[in-house]
Each structure stands twice: as structure tokens, then as C-alpha cells.
Amino acid sequence: MTFKPLHDRVLVRRVQSEEKTKGGLIIPDTAKEKPAEGEVVACGPGARKDSGELIEMAVKAGDRILFGKWSGTEVTIDGEELLIMKESDILGIMDAVAAAKAA
């Protein structure tokens, strides 16, 4: 199934958090927080001004992003848990260097 978000909505796949701390301790599933980092899977065309002019999206599929802890609506598409959120819920785009360091 193909899913295309509408307006200024974005489909996001959460990036899995680390299983261990830097000190080597294993973090149990019950103690893990849901990560606030993800990868954009699909984007809508953008919002519209009152005049009808399209405001293009600042993110695109493949971008690695940070978003608010309580952002988005969880959905399951083809057995995969994803988030749908408005572009305004996205805090920023991580560049490739920062994403590599975070991983």
C-alpha cells in the first residue's frame, strides 16, 4: 500500500534508540524512551496561504529530523509503526555529519 500525506503533513519512521548506554549497560525495553528522531518517509505538497499560493515543504523524503516528544499520530502501515505529523511539529533537520555522530 502506498501512502501520500496531504497538505503540510509528513510521514516519519522513528530511528531506533541504542540498546546500551555508553558505559555498556543494557537498557531494558520498559526503561527506553521513544526516540524523538526519525527519517522522513513521505511528504505532502505543502500548506496553502489564504491567497491559495502553495508554501513548499522544508523537508523531503530521506531527511533525518528531530521532533517534539509528543508530536504526531502513531499509525501502522503495512505492519510498520510510523508517525504522521504536521511540518510545524518538526524541530529541525539533522545534517549527515550530525546524524552519524548521533548514531
C-alpha positions as CSV (number, residue, x, y, z in Angstrom):
1,M,0.0,0.0,0.0
2,T,1.2,3.5,-0.9
3,F,0.5,6.4,1.5
4,K,0.8,10.0,0.5
5,P,0.3,12.6,3.2
6,L,-1.9,15.6,2.4
7,H,-1.2,19.4,2.9
8,D,1.7,20.1,5.2
9,R,1.8,16.6,6.8
10,V,4.8,14.3,7.0
11,L,5.1,10.5,7.4
12,V,8.0,9.7,9.7
13,R,9.8,6.5,10.7
14,R,11.3,6.6,14.2
15,V,15.0,5.9,14.4
16,Q,15.7,3.1,16.8
17,S,17.5,4.1,20.1
18,E,20.6,2.5,21.4
19,E,20.3,-0.8,23.2
20,K,23.2,0.0,25.5
21,T,24.5,3.1,27.3
22,K,28.0,4.5,26.6
23,G,29.1,2.7,29.7
24,G,27.9,-0.7,28.3
25,L,24.8,-1.2,30.4
26,I,21.9,-2.8,28.5
27,I,18.7,-0.7,28.6
28,P,15.5,-2.8,29.0
29,D,12.6,-2.0,26.8
30,T,10.5,-0.8,29.7
31,A,13.1,1.9,30.5
32,K,13.5,3.2,27.0
33,E,12.0,6.4,25.9
34,K,10.6,6.6,22.4
35,P,13.1,8.5,20.3
36,A,12.4,12.0,19.1
37,E,14.4,11.4,16.0
38,G,13.3,10.0,12.7
39,E,13.5,9.7,9.0
40,V,11.0,11.4,6.6
41,V,9.3,8.7,4.6
42,A,6.9,10.9,2.6
43,C,5.7,14.5,2.5
44,G,2.5,16.3,1.4
45,P,2.7,19.1,-1.2
46,G,2.7,21.8,1.5
47,A,0.3,24.2,3.1
48,R,-1.6,27.0,1.2
49,K,-1.8,30.7,2.0
50,D,-5.1,32.4,2.2
51,S,-4.5,33.6,-1.4
52,G,-4.2,29.9,-2.5
53,E,-0.4,30.1,-3.1
54,L,1.4,26.9,-2.2
55,I,4.0,27.1,0.6
56,E,6.6,24.4,-0.2
57,M,7.8,21.9,2.4
58,A,11.1,22.5,4.0
59,V,11.7,18.7,4.4
60,K,11.8,15.9,1.9
61,A,11.8,12.1,1.9
62,G,15.1,10.8,3.3
63,D,15.8,13.8,5.7
64,R,16.7,12.9,9.2
65,I,14.7,15.1,11.6
66,L,14.2,15.9,15.3
67,F,10.6,16.4,16.5
68,G,8.8,17.1,19.8
69,K,8.4,14.2,22.3
70,W,4.6,14.2,21.9
71,S,4.4,15.1,18.3
72,G,2.4,13.2,15.7
73,T,-0.2,10.5,15.5
74,E,1.0,6.8,15.5
75,V,-0.3,4.7,12.7
76,T,0.5,1.2,11.4
77,I,1.0,0.9,7.6
78,D,1.9,-2.4,6.1
79,G,2.8,-3.7,9.6
80,E,5.3,-0.9,10.3
81,E,4.7,1.7,13.1
82,L,5.0,5.2,11.7
83,L,4.1,8.8,12.7
84,I,2.1,11.3,10.8
85,M,2.8,14.9,11.9
86,K,2.5,18.5,10.7
87,E,5.6,20.0,9.4
88,S,5.4,22.6,12.2
89,D,6.0,19.8,14.7
90,I,9.4,19.2,13.3
91,L,12.1,21.0,15.3
92,G,14.9,20.7,12.7
93,I,16.8,18.7,10.1
94,M,20.0,16.9,11.0
95,D,22.8,17.0,8.6
96,A,24.7,13.8,7.6
97,V,27.6,14.6,9.9
98,A,25.4,15.2,13.0
99,A,23.3,12.1,12.2
100,A,26.4,9.9,12.0
101,K,27.7,11.2,15.4
102,A,24.2,10.6,17.0
103,A,24.1,7.0,15.8
